[in-house]
Amino acid sequence: MDMMECIVHQEAKIVQVCADGVLLSHPAAQVYMISADSEETMRRLMSQIDHAQEVVIHQEQFLPLVQEAFGLTEATVCHQAVYTGSTLLPEPESSLTFRTLDETYLSFLCENYTRGSRDYLSERLQAGVMTGAFAGTEITAFMGMHAEGSMGLLEVLPQFRRRGIAQALEIHYLNTLLRQGRIPYGQIIVGNEASIRLHEKLGFTFSKGTVTWVH
């Protein structure tokens, strides 16, 4: 779904296509995305890449090949969850309000989200894809869309947890993407059971395999 959405919304360049594999380049995310059904095809697709700092693969067994080919030592393995429905989800009754965050919130995001660099968070704010959940004038949580199109960057401030805010914010964001003609999907790091349960509750479908970010 991550590769399909990039193609549909013309956000990725199709580098090569064959009967059993596809290689994409995503300039905004500075990442290559590969899906291949055989080792032979995987090697052929990788040969089209001169240099890579980050590669997304959809068959985990090819992880050693990619790491060796590009000298990439780290890997983040994720479940992919997709909302396949076409109707908006009912938003729970709440006193929360939601609004798009601007760059005045950059320092706040840097203080409360540790899995992204300052430059990346700034770029996401400039793209207008970060949403905050507010109780009155106080921000309680935020989430957004990653550069390649997946929902994420979700963080609820500690003092506001266990109040259903994450669910309310995710539903609001999901509905926003549906209105934009996008298929909402997210990538959940293996082992994040709380996020898995939340997405199951909202009716997401999970991929049988995993998606691995090699970096």
N, C-alpha and C positions, 0 to 999 in steps of 0.2 A: 504493500500500500504506500509506503514512503516513496518508492521509486515511481509508482503510477501517478501519485499526486503531483510530483515534481514535473512529470511529463505533461499531464493534463493542464497544469497552470503555467506551462512554458518557463519553468524556473531552472531547468537542467538541460544540459547539452547531451544529446545521445551520441556517444563516442563510437560505439560499435554494437551491432545486433547480429545474432546468429540464431540457429534453430533452438539451441539450448542454453542461451546466455545473453545477458545485457550488461553493458558498461555505460554508466552515466557520469558526467562531470557536473557538479553543482557549484558554480562560481561564487555565489553569495556565501555559501557555507564553507567554501574552500575544501570540499571533500569529494572523493570518488565513491560511487555506489556500484556494487557488483552483485549479480545473481547468476549462478552457473550450476548446471546439472552434472558436470563431470570435471575431473581434475584437468583433463586435456583442455577443455574450454576455459577453465579458470586461468590456466597458464597463458593461453592465447589472449584472453582479455587483459590480463595484467601486463602483457608485453606492450600494450598500447599506452601505458603510463610511464612517462619519463621520470617523474618524481612525485612523491605523495607524502604529506604530513599526516593525513587522516584518510582512512578507507572504511567504508561500511560494507560488511559482507552479510549474506543471508543464509549461508551454509557454514555452520561453525567448524566443520571438519577441515575447512581450508585456512583456518587461522594460522597454522605454522607456515604455510606457503607465503601468505601475505607478510607476516612478520619478517621472514627471511628475505623476501624480495625487496622490501623497502626499509629495512632496519627499524621497524616499529616494535617497541617492546611492551607497550601497554595495551590492554584490551578491556572493554566494558561490554558485558553481555546483558542483553535486554530481552524481555518479552515485548512483543508488539501487540497493542490493543487497539481495535478499530470499532468506532460506532457506525454500524451499517444501516441504521434506521434513517428515514428521511423526514420524520416529523420531529418538531421541537419537543424537548423534555419540559414538563411542567416545573416552573421555578418555585421553590418552597417559599411560603410566606415568611418574610424576614424584614427587619428594620435596616438591613444592610443596603448600601448603595454601591454601585460599581461605576468606575470611570477609568478612562485611559490615562496612564501615567506618562508624564513628560520627563525631561532630563533633570528637572529639579529634584527628582527622586533617585538620582544616580547613587549618591553616597549612601542613602538608605538601603538600596538594593545591595550594594557592595558589603554593607555591614551585616545583612541578613541572609544573603545567598552566597555560599562559599564554593559552588561548583561551576562558577563562570568568572572569567576575568573582567576587570573594569571596562576594558575596551569592548568586550562582547556585550556586556549589559548596556553600555552606552549605545551601541549599534541597535540593540533590540528596542530601546526606548525611542531612538530616532525613527525606527521603522513603524512606530505607533502600534505595537502588538502586545504591550504590557498593560495588564488590567489590575487595578487595586480594588479590594473590598473594604469599604469604609463603614464604621459605626459612628455616625455623626461626622465629625471632622477627623477622626482618628483612623488611620489605616490599620487593618487587622491582618491582611493577607494579600498576596499578589500571585499572579501567574502570567504566562505568555506563550508565545509560539517561537520555537527554535528556528534558526535560519533555514533549515532544510524543510520546515513545515510541520513538525510534530508539536503537539501540545506539551507544555512542561514548565520548568522554572517555577513550580508551585512551592510556596512557602507560607505557612501560617505562623505568625508570631507566637512564641511560647505561651504568653498570658491569655491568648484567645483560642487555644486548642481545645478539642473535645466539645465544641459548640455547634458542629455541623457547618462551619464556615468553608472548609475545603470543598465539601460537596456542593454547597450553594454556588461557590465561585466557579467550580468546574462545570456545573450545569449552565451557568450564565455564559461561560466562554464557549462551551460546546454549541449552544444555540447561536452565538454570534458567528461561529464558523459555518454552521449550516446556512444561515442567512446569506453568507458570502459565497455560497456554492461550493464550499470545501467539504471533504470527508474528514471528520475529526478522528485523529489517531494520536496515540502516545507511545512512548517506549519506556518501559518500566524496568529498572535495574533488577536483575534476578536477586531475590532475597528481600525485596521491599514488599512485604506482605500487606502492609497497611494500604499501599497504593493499589495493589492487586485487588484487594477486597472492595475498595472504593469503585474501581472501574467495573468490577463484576456487578456491583449494586446498581450502577448506572446503565447496565445492559451492553457493555462493550464485549466484542468477540476477540478472543486471544488466538494468536498464530500458534500453530503446532510446533514450529521451530523457533529459533531465536534470531535476533539481529545483533551483530557484534560490531562495535566501534573500535577500530584498531588505530592507535595513535602513539 
